[in-house]
Amino acid sequence: MSTPRNLRVAQSAKRELSELIRRDLKDDRVSGIVSITDVETSNDCRRMRVFISVFGDENKQAITVDALNEHAPQIRGEIGRRLRLRFAPELSFKLDTSLERGSKVSDLISKISRGEV
């Protein structure tokens, strides 16, 4: 169940995480285009599941997710401060492949409409 507070915290976390990863995270394994696609919070906002999309091949995507999960404790502290939460949420980063699937479906629909399939 999503409460208005959970939705606000998730949206704020999405914005802050995006900025934090783009500007403050110094790790060569996290390079290229990394987008935060969604943030799910637990009812008490103590856990957040962060879905990311990474532009690149599967190997680069896996390396980026692993690097972000390694940096999760540092990111956790900074997010707790930025969002002014009583408890800094535990973070877990997951790869979101929905954008790629959507792109493939869109390409397939285009081919069908042109009569190529």
MOPAC internal coordinates of N, CA, C and O (Angstrom, degrees):
PM7 1SCF
backbone

  N    0.0000 0     0.00 0     0.00 0    0    0    0
  C    1.4423 1     0.00 0     0.00 0    1    0    0
  C    1.5294 1   108.73 1     0.00 0    2    1    0
  O    1.2310 1   120.67 1   -51.87 1    3    2    1
  N    1.3084 1   116.32 1   128.13 1    3    2    1
  C    1.4585 1   121.18 1   179.52 1    5    3    2
  C    1.5223 1   109.89 1  -100.81 1    6    5    3
  O    1.2310 1   121.46 1   -59.18 1    7    6    5
  N    1.2979 1   114.81 1   120.82 1    7    6    5
  C    1.4567 1   119.96 1   176.13 1    9    7    6
  C    1.5265 1   108.40 1   -92.55 1   10    9    7
  O    1.2310 1   120.11 1   -17.25 1   11   10    9
  N    1.3077 1   117.40 1   162.75 1   11   10    9
  C    1.4712 1   119.14 1   177.12 1   13   11   10
  C    1.5363 1   112.31 1   -57.07 1   14   13   11
  O    1.2310 1   120.35 1   143.71 1   15   14   13
  N    1.3182 1   116.94 1   -36.29 1   15   14   13
  C    1.4607 1   119.99 1   178.49 1   17   15   14
  C    1.5234 1   110.67 1   -64.41 1   18   17   15
  O    1.2310 1   120.20 1   135.04 1   19   18   17
  N    1.3245 1   117.22 1   -44.96 1   19   18   17
  C    1.4634 1   120.88 1   179.15 1   21   19   18
  C    1.5227 1   110.88 1   -60.18 1   22   21   19
  O    1.2310 1   120.69 1   138.89 1   23   22   21
  N    1.3238 1   116.28 1   -41.11 1   23   22   21
  C    1.4642 1   119.79 1   179.62 1   25   23   22
  C    1.5278 1   111.13 1   -65.19 1   26   25   23
  O    1.2310 1   120.51 1   138.31 1   27   26   25
  N    1.3226 1   116.62 1   -41.69 1   27   26   25
  C    1.4777 1   120.31 1   177.77 1   29   27   26
  C    1.5241 1   111.15 1   -63.54 1   30   29   27
  O    1.2310 1   120.66 1   135.12 1   31   30   29
  N    1.3202 1   116.35 1   -44.88 1   31   30   29
  C    1.4671 1   120.54 1   179.80 1   33   31   30
  C    1.5212 1   109.65 1   -63.33 1   34   33   31
  O    1.2310 1   119.98 1   137.03 1   35   34   33
  N    1.3281 1   117.65 1   -42.97 1   35   34   33
  C    1.4700 1   121.20 1  -179.72 1   37   35   34
  C    1.5236 1   111.13 1   -62.83 1   38   37   35
  O    1.2310 1   120.15 1   136.84 1   39   38   37
  N    1.3295 1   117.32 1   -43.16 1   39   38   37
  C    1.4681 1   120.37 1   179.68 1   41   39   38
  C    1.5324 1   110.98 1   -66.56 1   42   41   39
  O    1.2310 1   120.48 1   137.86 1   43   42   41
  N    1.3097 1   116.69 1   -42.14 1   43   42   41
  C    1.4620 1   120.01 1   177.66 1   45   43   42
  C    1.5253 1   110.82 1   -64.52 1   46   45   43
  O    1.2310 1   120.48 1   138.48 1   47   46   45
  N    1.3269 1   116.69 1   -41.52 1   47   46   45
  C    1.4569 1   121.03 1   178.88 1   49   47   46
  C    1.5273 1   110.60 1   -63.59 1   50   49   47
  O    1.2310 1   120.65 1   139.64 1   51   50   49
  N    1.3056 1   116.36 1   -40.36 1   51   50   49
  C    1.4734 1   120.61 1   178.77 1   53   51   50
  C    1.5235 1   110.43 1   -59.40 1   54   53   51
  O    1.2310 1   120.68 1   133.41 1   55   54   53
  N    1.3031 1   116.31 1   -46.59 1   55   54   53
  C    1.4702 1   121.62 1  -179.77 1   57   55   54
  C    1.5258 1   110.74 1   -64.41 1   58   57   55
  O    1.2310 1   120.28 1   131.98 1   59   58   57
  N    1.3343 1   117.08 1   -48.02 1   59   58   57
  C    1.4655 1   121.37 1  -177.39 1   61   59   58
  C    1.5276 1   111.90 1   -67.89 1   62   61   59
  O    1.2310 1   120.23 1   139.52 1   63   62   61
  N    1.3307 1   117.16 1   -40.48 1   63   62   61
  C    1.4609 1   120.08 1   178.47 1   65   63   62
  C    1.5192 1   111.10 1   -63.34 1   66   65   63
  O    1.2310 1   120.83 1   138.80 1   67   66   65
  N    1.3181 1   116.02 1   -41.20 1   67   66   65
  C    1.4505 1   120.19 1   179.22 1   69   67   66
  C    1.5272 1   110.70 1   -59.61 1   70   69   67
  O    1.2310 1   120.80 1   133.28 1   71   70   69
  N    1.3200 1   116.08 1   -46.72 1   71   70   69
  C    1.4597 1   120.61 1   179.45 1   73   71   70
  C    1.5283 1   111.03 1   -66.19 1   74   73   71
  O    1.2310 1   120.46 1   137.31 1   75   74   73
  N    1.3086 1   116.72 1   -42.69 1   75   74   73
  C    1.4527 1   121.53 1  -178.33 1   77   75   74
  C    1.5341 1   111.25 1   -62.13 1   78   77   75
  O    1.2310 1   120.29 1   135.18 1   79   78   77
  N    1.3245 1   117.04 1   -44.82 1   79   78   77
  C    1.4631 1   120.94 1  -179.61 1   81   79   78
  C    1.5310 1   110.05 1   -66.96 1   82   81   79
  O    1.2310 1   120.80 1   138.87 1   83   82   81
  N    1.3176 1   116.07 1   -41.13 1   83   82   81
  C    1.4648 1   120.36 1  -176.77 1   85   83   82
  C    1.5221 1   111.85 1   -69.86 1   86   85   83
  O    1.2310 1   119.93 1   137.61 1   87   86   85
  N    1.3258 1   117.74 1   -42.39 1   87   86   85
  C    1.4670 1   120.87 1  -171.84 1   89   87   86
  C    1.5171 1   115.18 1  -100.02 1   90   89   87
  O    1.2310 1   120.15 1   137.51 1   91   90   89
  N    1.3163 1   117.31 1   -42.49 1   91   90   89
  C    1.4582 1   120.14 1  -166.21 1   93   91   90
  C    1.5239 1   115.43 1  -102.12 1   94   93   91
  O    1.2310 1   119.80 1   158.88 1   95   94   93
  N    1.3205 1   117.98 1   -21.12 1   95   94   93
  C    1.4592 1   120.01 1  -176.47 1   97   95   94
  C    1.5193 1   109.71 1   -81.51 1   98   97   95
  O    1.2310 1   120.87 1   -63.25 1   99   98   97
  N    1.3161 1   115.94 1   116.75 1   99   98   97
  C    1.4617 1   121.72 1  -178.48 1  101   99   98
  C    1.5305 1   108.85 1  -105.17 1  102  101   99
  O    1.2310 1   120.80 1   -91.39 1  103  102  101
  N    1.3136 1   116.07 1    88.61 1  103  102  101
  C    1.4535 1   121.51 1   177.89 1  105  103  102
  C    1.5228 1   107.29 1  -148.52 1  106  105  103
  O    1.2310 1   120.66 1   -55.34 1  107  106  105
  N    1.3180 1   116.34 1   124.66 1  107  106  105
  C    1.4605 1   120.95 1  -178.00 1  109  107  106
  C    1.5226 1   112.65 1   -65.02 1  110  109  107
  O    1.2310 1   120.48 1   157.49 1  111  110  109
  N    1.3289 1   116.69 1   -22.51 1  111  110  109
  C    1.4659 1   119.80 1   179.59 1  113  111  110
  C    1.5179 1   111.93 1   -73.11 1  114  113  111
  O    1.2310 1   120.24 1   159.38 1  115  114  113
  N    1.3337 1   117.14 1   -20.62 1  115  114  113
  C    1.4597 1   122.08 1   177.97 1  117  115  114
  C    1.5261 1   106.53 1  -103.93 1  118  117  115
  O    1.2310 1   121.48 1   -91.27 1  119  118  117
  N    1.3183 1   114.78 1    88.73 1  119  118  117
  C    1.4610 1   119.50 1  -178.82 1  121  119  118
  C    1.5186 1   108.65 1  -136.96 1  122  121  119
  O    1.2310 1   121.03 1   -12.26 1  123  122  121
  N    1.2999 1   115.64 1   167.74 1  123  122  121
  C    1.4588 1   119.47 1  -178.53 1  125  123  122
  C    1.5154 1   110.80 1    83.24 1  126  125  123
  O    1.2310 1   121.66 1    25.60 1  127  126  125
  N    1.3023 1   114.42 1  -154.40 1  127  126  125
  C    1.4578 1   120.25 1  -176.13 1  129  127  126
  C    1.5270 1   109.66 1   -95.80 1  130  129  127
  O    1.2310 1   121.08 1   -66.14 1  131  130  129
  N    1.3207 1   115.53 1   113.86 1  131  130  129
  C    1.4584 1   123.05 1   176.29 1  133  131  130
  C    1.5146 1   107.05 1  -119.20 1  134  133  131
  O    1.2310 1   120.41 1   -59.23 1  135  134  133
  N    1.3249 1   116.82 1   120.77 1  135  134  133
  C    1.4617 1   121.58 1  -179.47 1  137  135  134
  C    1.5167 1   110.20 1  -117.49 1  138  137  135
  O    1.2310 1   121.02 1   -42.35 1  139  138  137
  N    1.3134 1   115.64 1   137.65 1  139  138  137
  C    1.4610 1   121.16 1   173.16 1  141  139  138
  C    1.5237 1   105.94 1   -86.19 1  142  141  139
  O    1.2310 1   120.05 1   -65.65 1  143  142  141
  N    1.3278 1   117.50 1   114.35 1  143  142  141
  C    1.4557 1   119.94 1  -177.81 1  145  143  142
  C    1.5193 1   112.79 1   -91.78 1  146  145  143
  O    1.2310 1   120.46 1   149.69 1  147  146  145
  N    1.3452 1   116.73 1   -30.31 1  147  146  145
  C    1.4634 1   119.12 1  -179.62 1  149  147  146
  C    1.5230 1   109.43 1  -162.92 1  150  149  147
  O    1.2310 1   121.06 1   -25.02 1  151  150  149
  N    1.3099 1   115.58 1   154.98 1  151  150  149
  C    1.4596 1   122.59 1   174.12 1  153  151  150
  C    1.5195 1   107.02 1  -133.03 1  154  153  151
  O    1.2310 1   120.94 1   -55.80 1  155  154  153
  N    1.3268 1   115.80 1   124.20 1  155  154  153
  C    1.4636 1   121.33 1   176.01 1  157  155  154
  C    1.5195 1   107.94 1  -108.84 1  158  157  155
  O    1.2310 1   120.62 1   -47.94 1  159  158  157
  N    1.3206 1   116.42 1   132.06 1  159  158  157
  C    1.4603 1   120.50 1   179.35 1  161  159  158
  C    1.5252 1   109.80 1  -112.76 1  162  161  159
  O    1.2310 1   121.43 1   -28.81 1  163  162  161
  N    1.3246 1   114.87 1   151.19 1  163  162  161
  C    1.4633 1   119.19 1   173.31 1  165  163  162
  C    1.5263 1   107.51 1   -74.23 1  166  165  163
  O    1.2310 1   120.54 1   -11.20 1  167  166  165
  N    1.3118 1   116.57 1   168.80 1  167  166  165
  C    1.4677 1   120.58 1  -178.28 1  169  167  166
  C    1.5228 1   113.02 1   -58.36 1  170  169  167
  O    1.2310 1   120.40 1   145.25 1  171  170  169
  N    1.3419 1   116.85 1   -34.75 1  171  170  169
  C    1.4591 1   119.94 1  -179.00 1  173  171  170
  C    1.5313 1   112.51 1   -95.04 1  174  173  171
  O    1.2310 1   120.06 1  -174.65 1  175  174  173
  N    1.3294 1   117.49 1     5.35 1  175  174  173
  C    1.4853 1   124.00 1   178.46 1  177  175  174
  C    1.5281 1   112.34 1    61.81 1  178  177  175
  O    1.2310 1   119.95 1  -155.72 1  179  178  177
  N    1.3158 1   117.71 1    24.28 1  179  178  177
  C    1.4666 1   120.35 1   178.34 1  181  179  178
  C    1.5217 1   112.02 1   -93.59 1  182  181  179
  O    1.2310 1   120.15 1   167.34 1  183  182  181
  N    1.3128 1   117.32 1   -12.66 1  183  182  181
  C    1.4712 1   122.00 1   177.53 1  185  183  182
  C    1.5138 1   109.19 1  -132.86 1  186  185  183
  O    1.2310 1   121.46 1   -41.32 1  187  186  185
  N    1.3263 1   114.81 1   138.68 1  187  186  185
  C    1.4585 1   120.48 1   176.99 1  189  187  186
  C    1.5202 1   109.02 1  -131.50 1  190  189  187
  O    1.2310 1   121.85 1   -47.25 1  191  190  189
  N    1.3038 1   114.07 1   132.75 1  191  190  189
  C    1.4570 1   120.91 1   172.86 1  193  191  190
  C    1.5285 1   106.12 1  -104.42 1  194  193  191
  O    1.2310 1   120.80 1   -61.65 1  195  194  193
  N    1.3294 1   116.08 1   118.35 1  195  194  193
  C    1.4549 1   122.03 1  -175.02 1  197  195  194
  C    1.5260 1   108.32 1  -106.82 1  198  197  195
  O    1.2310 1   120.73 1   -60.37 1  199  198  197
  N    1.3269 1   116.20 1   119.63 1  199  198  197
  C    1.4560 1   121.48 1   179.11 1  201  199  198
  C    1.5164 1   108.61 1   -96.89 1  202  201  199
  O    1.2310 1   121.03 1   -52.18 1  203  202  201
  N    1.3374 1   115.64 1   127.82 1  203  202  201
  C    1.4594 1   120.21 1  -177.89 1  205  203  202
  C    1.5213 1   110.40 1  -124.18 1  206  205  203
  O    1.2310 1   121.69 1   -27.66 1  207  206  205
  N    1.3100 1   114.37 1   152.34 1  207  206  205
  C    1.4474 1   122.54 1   173.72 1  209  207  206
  C    1.5244 1   106.65 1  -116.88 1  210  209  207
  O    1.2310 1   120.56 1   -48.34 1  211  210  209
  N    1.3261 1   116.54 1   131.66 1  211  210  209
  C    1.4606 1   121.77 1  -177.93 1  213  211  210
  C    1.5178 1   108.45 1  -121.64 1  214  213  211
  O    1.2310 1   121.19 1   -53.55 1  215  214  213
  N    1.3207 1   115.33 1   126.45 1  215  214  213
  C    1.4605 1   120.06 1   177.54 1  217  215  214
  C    1.5264 1   107.94 1   -78.86 1  218  217  215
  O    1.2310 1   120.75 1   -59.51 1  219  218  217
  N    1.3321 1   116.16 1   120.49 1  219  218  217
  C    1.4575 1   120.81 1  -179.85 1  221  219  218
  C    1.5127 1   110.63 1   147.29 1  222  221  219
  O    1.2310 1   121.32 1     3.35 1  223  222  221
  N    1.3241 1   115.09 1  -176.65 1  223  222  221
  C    1.4596 1   120.03 1  -178.99 1  225  223  222
  C    1.5288 1   110.55 1   -76.72 1  226  225  223
  O    1.2310 1   121.14 1    -6.11 1  227  226  225
  N    1.3275 1   115.43 1   173.89 1  227  226  225
  C    1.4668 1   120.36 1  -175.75 1  229  227  226
  C    1.5175 1   112.27 1   -61.35 1  230  229  227
  O    1.2310 1   120.41 1   143.40 1  231  230  229
  N    1.3288 1   116.81 1   -36.60 1  231  230  229
  C    1.4674 1   120.65 1   179.50 1  233  231  230
  C    1.5240 1   110.60 1   -63.18 1  234  233  231
  O    1.2310 1   120.35 1   133.28 1  235  234  233
  N    1.3195 1   116.94 1   -46.72 1  235  234  233
  C    1.4666 1   121.13 1   179.43 1  237  235  234
  C    1.5228 1   110.68 1   -63.36 1  238  237  235
  O    1.2310 1   120.33 1   141.73 1  239  238  237
  N    1.3256 1   116.97 1   -38.27 1  239  238  237
  C    1.4609 1   120.99 1   178.87 1  241  239  238
  C    1.5220 1   110.79 1   -62.87 1  242  241  239
  O    1.2310 1   120.68 1   134.54 1  243  242  241
  N    1.3398 1   116.30 1   -45.46 1  243  242  241
  C    1.4664 1   120.60 1  -179.24 1  245  243  242
  C    1.5257 1   111.09 1   -64.91 1  246  245  243
  O    1.2310 1   120.38 1   139.01 1  247  246  245
  N    1.3262 1   116.88 1   -40.99 1  247  246  245
  C    1.4645 1   120.94 1   179.12 1  249  247  246
  C    1.5231 1   110.46 1   -62.91 1  250  249  247
  O    1.2310 1   120.56 1   137.75 1  251  250  249
  N    1.3364 1   116.54 1   -42.25 1  251  250  249
  C    1.4666 1   120.67 1  -179.37 1  253  251  250
  C    1.5237 1   111.36 1   -64.83 1  254  253  251
  O    1.2310 1   120.19 1   135.23 1  255  254  253
  N    1.3333 1   117.24 1   -44.77 1  255  254  253
  C    1.4729 1   120.72 1   179.35 1  257  255  254
  C    1.5223 1   110.32 1   -62.55 1  258  257  255
  O    1.2310 1   120.24 1   136.89 1  259  258  257
  N    1.3427 1   117.15 1   -43.11 1  259  258  257
  C    1.4716 1   120.23 1   178.50 1  261  259  258
  C    1.5209 1   111.07 1   -61.93 1  262  261  259
  O    1.2310 1   120.25 1   137.29 1  263  262  261
  N    1.3303 1   117.12 1   -42.71 1  263  262  261
  C    1.4670 1   120.87 1  -179.74 1  265  263  262
  C    1.5244 1   110.69 1   -63.46 1  266  265  263
  O    1.2310 1   120.26 1   136.83 1  267  266  265
  N    1.3219 1   117.10 1   -43.17 1  267  266  265
  C    1.4649 1   120.01 1   179.35 1  269  267  266
  C    1.5247 1   110.98 1   -64.44 1  270  269  267
  O    1.2310 1   120.00 1   139.75 1  271  270  269
  N    1.3270 1   117.61 1   -40.25 1  271  270  269
  C    1.4610 1   120.06 1   178.02 1  273  271  270
  C    1.5308 1   111.30 1   -66.45 1  274  273  271
  O    1.2310 1   119.80 1   147.66 1  275  274  273
  N    1.3419 1   117.99 1   -32.34 1  275  274  273
  C    1.4634 1   120.56 1   174.86 1  277  275  274
  C    1.5212 1   111.40 1   -66.90 1  278  277  275
  O    1.2310 1   120.26 1   143.96 1  279  278  277
  N    1.3269 1   117.10 1   -36.04 1  279  278  277
  C    1.4609 1   121.75 1  -179.07 1  281  279  278
  C    1.5361 1   112.33 1   -87.12 1  282  281  279
  O    1.2310 1   119.96 1  -179.01 1  283  282  281
  N    1.3180 1   117.68 1     0.99 1  283  282  281
  C    1.4686 1   121.49 1  -176.25 1  285  283  282
  C    1.5312 1   113.49 1   -53.75 1  286  285  283
  O    1.2310 1   118.56 1   138.70 1  287  286  285
  N    1.3457 1   120.36 1   -41.30 1  287  286  285
  C    1.4735 1   118.23 1   179.10 1  289  287  286
  C    1.5361 1   113.65 1   -61.74 1  290  289  287
  O    1.2310 1   120.07 1   139.00 1  291  290  289
  N    1.3317 1   117.47 1   -41.00 1  291  290  289
  C    1.4592 1   120.14 1   178.19 1  293  291  290
  C    1.5300 1   110.76 1   -68.21 1  294  293  291
  O    1.2310 1   120.99 1   137.11 1  295  294  293
  N    1.3308 1   115.71 1   -42.89 1  295  294  293
  C    1.4681 1   120.50 1   179.25 1  297  295  294
  C    1.5260 1   109.30 1   -63.87 1  298  297  295
  O    1.2310 1   120.69 1   141.17 1  299  298  297
  N    1.3199 1   116.29 1   -38.83 1  299  298  297
  C    1.4673 1   121.77 1  -179.98 1  301  299  298
  C    1.5233 1   111.46 1   -56.63 1  302  301  299
  O    1.2310 1   120.62 1   131.56 1  303  302  301
  N    1.3297 1   116.42 1   -48.44 1  303  302  301
  C    1.4601 1   120.28 1  -179.80 1  305  303  302
  C    1.5188 1   112.08 1   -61.83 1  306  305  303
  O    1.2310 1   120.80 1   136.92 1  307  306  305
  N    1.3126 1   116.08 1   -43.08 1  307  306  305
  C    1.4619 1   119.95 1  -178.65 1  309  307  306
  C    1.5352 1   111.04 1   -67.46 1  310  309  307
  O    1.2310 1   119.98 1   139.93 1  311  310  309
  N    1.3228 1   117.64 1   -40.07 1  311  310  309
  C    1.4734 1   121.23 1   178.42 1  313  311  310
  C    1.5210 1   110.03 1   -65.18 1  314  313  311
  O    1.2310 1   120.31 1   139.14 1  315  314  313
  N    1.3197 1   117.02 1   -40.86 1  315  314  313
  C    1.4691 1   120.19 1   177.16 1  317  315  314
  C    1.5214 1   111.64 1   -58.80 1  318  317  315
  O    1.2310 1   120.54 1   138.39 1  319  318  317
  N    1.3346 1   116.57 1   -41.61 1  319  318  317
  C    1.4712 1   120.42 1   178.42 1  321  319  318
  C    1.5270 1   111.52 1   -69.12 1  322  321  319
  O    1.2310 1   120.78 1   134.51 1  323  322  321
  N    1.3202 1   116.11 1   -45.49 1  323  322  321
  C    1.4643 1   119.32 1  -176.36 1  325  323  322
  C    1.5288 1   112.52 1   -66.52 1  326  325  323
  O    1.2310 1   120.57 1   143.69 1  327  326  325
  N    1.3256 1   116.52 1   -36.31 1  327  326  325
  C    1.4654 1   119.91 1  -178.92 1  329  327  326
  C    1.5259 1   112.18 1   -89.87 1  330  329  327
  O    1.2310 1   120.48 1   173.04 1  331  330  329
  N    1.3206 1   116.69 1    -6.96 1  331  330  329
  C    1.4664 1   122.52 1  -179.77 1  333  331  330
  C    1.5317 1   112.08 1    55.16 1  334  333  331
  O    1.2310 1   121.89 1  -131.40 1  335  334  333
  N    1.3243 1   113.99 1    48.60 1  335  334  333
  C    1.4592 1   119.88 1   177.90 1  337  335  334
  C    1.5202 1   109.23 1   -91.94 1  338  337  335
  O    1.2310 1   120.72 1   -30.76 1  339  338  337
  N    1.3046 1   116.22 1   149.24 1  339  338  337
  C    1.4655 1   120.68 1   178.54 1  341  339  338
  C    1.5278 1   110.41 1   -62.92 1  342  341  339
  O    1.2310 1   120.80 1   137.56 1  343  342  341
  N    1.3235 1   116.07 1   -42.44 1  343  342  341
  C    1.4555 1   121.90 1   178.66 1  345  343  342
  C    1.5211 1   108.56 1  -119.19 1  346  345  343
  O    1.2310 1   120.51 1   -51.98 1  347  346  345
  N    1.3155 1   116.62 1   128.02 1  347  346  345
  C    1.4630 1   120.08 1   176.50 1  349  347  346
  C    1.5300 1   107.80 1   -69.18 1  350  349  347
  O    1.2310 1   119.94 1   -50.80 1  351  350  349
  N    1.3177 1   117.71 1   129.20 1  351  350  349
  C    1.4706 1   120.10 1  -175.88 1  353  351  350
  C    1.5196 1   112.96 1   -74.02 1  354  353  351
  O    1.2310 1   120.87 1   -35.19 1  355  354  353
  N    1.3312 1   115.94 1   144.81 1  355  354  353
  C    1.4600 1   121.19 1   171.99 1  357  355  354
  C    1.5239 1   106.64 1   -72.15 1  358  357  355
  O    1.2310 1   120.57 1   -46.56 1  359  358  357
  N    1.3293 1   116.51 1   133.44 1  359  358  357
  C    1.4571 1   121.06 1  -177.41 1  361  359  358
  C    1.5141 1   110.84 1  -110.67 1  362  361  359
  O    1.2310 1   121.10 1   -40.37 1  363  362  361
  N    1.3120 1   115.50 1   139.63 1  363  362  361
  C    1.4646 1   120.72 1   168.83 1  365  363  362
  C    1.5231 1   107.08 1  -134.28 1  366  365  363
  O    1.2310 1   121.30 1   -49.39 1  367  366  365
  N    1.3213 1   115.12 1   130.61 1  367  366  365
  C    1.4612 1   121.42 1  -178.24 1  369  367  366
  C    1.5200 1   109.10 1   -99.55 1  370  369  367
  O    1.2310 1   121.15 1   -47.29 1  371  370  369
  N    1.3208 1   115.41 1   132.71 1  371  370  369
  C    1.4646 1   122.59 1  -179.63 1  373  371  370
  C    1.5218 1   108.45 1  -127.51 1  374  373  371
  O    1.2310 1   120.83 1   -35.31 1  375  374  373
  N    1.3234 1   116.01 1   144.69 1  375  374  373
  C    1.4533 1   120.84 1   178.02 1  377  375  374
  C    1.5223 1   109.63 1   -79.03 1  378  377  375
  O    1.2310 1   120.63 1   -48.66 1  379  378  377
  N    1.3118 1   116.41 1   131.34 1  379  378  377
  C    1.4649 1   122.80 1   178.37 1  381  379  378
  C    1.5248 1   107.62 1  -107.77 1  382  381  379
  O    1.2310 1   120.72 1   -66.72 1  383  382  381
  N    1.3127 1   116.23 1   113.28 1  383  382  381
  C    1.4618 1   120.49 1  -178.14 1  385  383  382
  C    1.5264 1   112.03 1  -101.24 1  386  385  383
  O    1.2310 1   119.80 1  -168.61 1  387  386  385
  N    1.3077 1   117.98 1    11.39 1  387  386  385
  C    1.4628 1   120.60 1  -176.34 1  389  387  386
  C    1.5278 1   111.91 1   -64.91 1  390  389  387
  O    1.2310 1   119.70 1   147.16 1  391  390  389
  N    1.3486 1   118.17 1   -32.84 1  391  390  389
  C    1.4573 1   120.25 1   178.82 1  393  391  390
  C    1.5279 1   111.05 1   -65.37 1  394  393  391
  O    1.2310 1   120.56 1   139.26 1  395  394  393
  N    1.3234 1   116.54 1   -40.74 1  395  394  393
  C    1.4619 1   120.51 1   178.04 1  397  395  394
  C    1.5207 1   110.65 1   -66.03 1  398  397  395
  O    1.2310 1   120.39 1   136.47 1  399  398  397
  N    1.3157 1   116.86 1   -43.53 1  399  398  397
  C    1.4745 1   119.77 1   178.90 1  401  399  398
  C    1.5158 1   110.29 1   -62.60 1  402  401  399
  O    1.2310 1   120.23 1   139.11 1  403  402  401
  N    1.3348 1   117.17 1   -40.89 1  403  402  401
  C    1.4573 1   121.28 1   178.29 1  405  403  402
  C    1.5139 1   111.78 1   -62.97 1  406  405  403
  O    1.2310 1   120.71 1   141.08 1  407  406  405
  N    1.3198 1   116.24 1   -38.92 1  407  406  405
  C    1.4610 1   120.94 1   178.92 1  409  407  406
  C    1.5331 1   110.64 1   -65.78 1  410  409  407
  O    1.2310 1   120.47 1   138.50 1  411  410  409
  N    1.3194 1   116.71 1   -41.50 1  411  410  409
  C    1.4671 1   120.47 1   179.06 1  413  411  410
  C    1.5220 1   110.84 1   -64.87 1  414  413  411
  O    1.2310 1   120.47 1   138.07 1  415  414  413
  N    1.3221 1   116.71 1   -41.93 1  415  414  413
  C    1.4670 1   120.72 1   178.52 1  417  415  414
  C    1.5199 1   109.98 1   -64.10 1  418  417  415
  O    1.2310 1   120.23 1   137.76 1  419  418  417
  N    1.3196 1   117.17 1   -42.24 1  419  418  417
  C    1.4606 1   121.47 1   178.70 1  421  419  418
  C    1.5292 1   111.22 1   -62.20 1  422  421  419
  O    1.2310 1   120.46 1   137.03 1  423  422  421
  N    1.3302 1   116.73 1   -42.97 1  423  422  421
  C    1.4681 1   120.34 1   177.17 1  425  423  422
  C    1.5192 1   111.26 1   -62.41 1  426  425  423
  O    1.2310 1   120.76 1   138.50 1  427  426  425
  N    1.3247 1   116.16 1   -41.50 1  427  426  425
  C    1.4590 1   120.54 1   179.64 1  429  427  426
  C    1.5218 1   111.09 1   -64.00 1  430  429  427
  O    1.2310 1   120.20 1   138.27 1  431  430  429
  N    1.3208 1   117.23 1   -41.73 1  431  430  429
  C    1.4700 1   121.24 1   178.40 1  433  431  430
  C    1.5253 1   109.99 1   -63.91 1  434  433  431
  O    1.2310 1   120.42 1   140.80 1  435  434  433
  N    1.3202 1   116.81 1   -39.20 1  435  434  433
  C    1.4669 1   120.71 1   177.88 1  437  435  434
  C    1.5285 1   111.20 1   -62.43 1  438  437  435
  O    1.2310 1   120.70 1   137.03 1  439  438  437
  N    1.3290 1   116.26 1   -42.97 1  439  438  437
  C    1.4541 1   121.00 1   179.90 1  441  439  438
  C    1.5332 1   110.17 1   -65.18 1  442  441  439
  O    1.2310 1   120.20 1   139.78 1  443  442  441
  N    1.3079 1   117.22 1   -40.22 1  443  442  441
  C    1.4613 1   121.24 1   179.51 1  445  443  442
  C    1.5172 1   110.08 1   -64.47 1  446  445  443
  O    1.2310 1   120.44 1   136.38 1  447  446  445
  N    1.3268 1   116.76 1   -43.62 1  447  446  445
  C    1.4716 1   119.72 1  -178.43 1  449  447  446
  C    1.5235 1   111.34 1   -67.91 1  450  449  447
  O    1.2310 1   119.76 1   152.98 1  451  450  449
  N    1.3437 1   118.07 1   -27.02 1  451  450  449
  C    1.4642 1   120.74 1   176.54 1  453  451  450
  C    1.5085 1   112.31 1   -85.97 1  454  453  451
  O    1.2310 1   119.97 1   172.58 1  455  454  453
  N    1.3331 1   117.66 1    -7.42 1  455  454  453
  C    1.4603 1   122.32 1   177.97 1  457  455  454
  C    1.5164 1   112.94 1    83.15 1  458  457  455
  O    1.2310 1   119.37 1  -160.18 1  459  458  457
  N    1.3161 1   118.80 1    19.82 1  459  458  457
  C    1.4529 1   121.92 1  -179.14 1  461  459  458
  C    1.5225 1   113.03 1   -83.35 1  462  461  459
  O    1.2310 1   120.35 1   162.64 1  463  462  461
  N    1.3159 1   116.93 1   -17.36 1  463  462  461
  C    1.4668 1   119.85 1  -178.31 1  465  463  462
  C    1.5044 1   109.89 1  -114.64 1  466  465  463
  O    1.2310 1   120.10 1   180.00 1  467  466  465

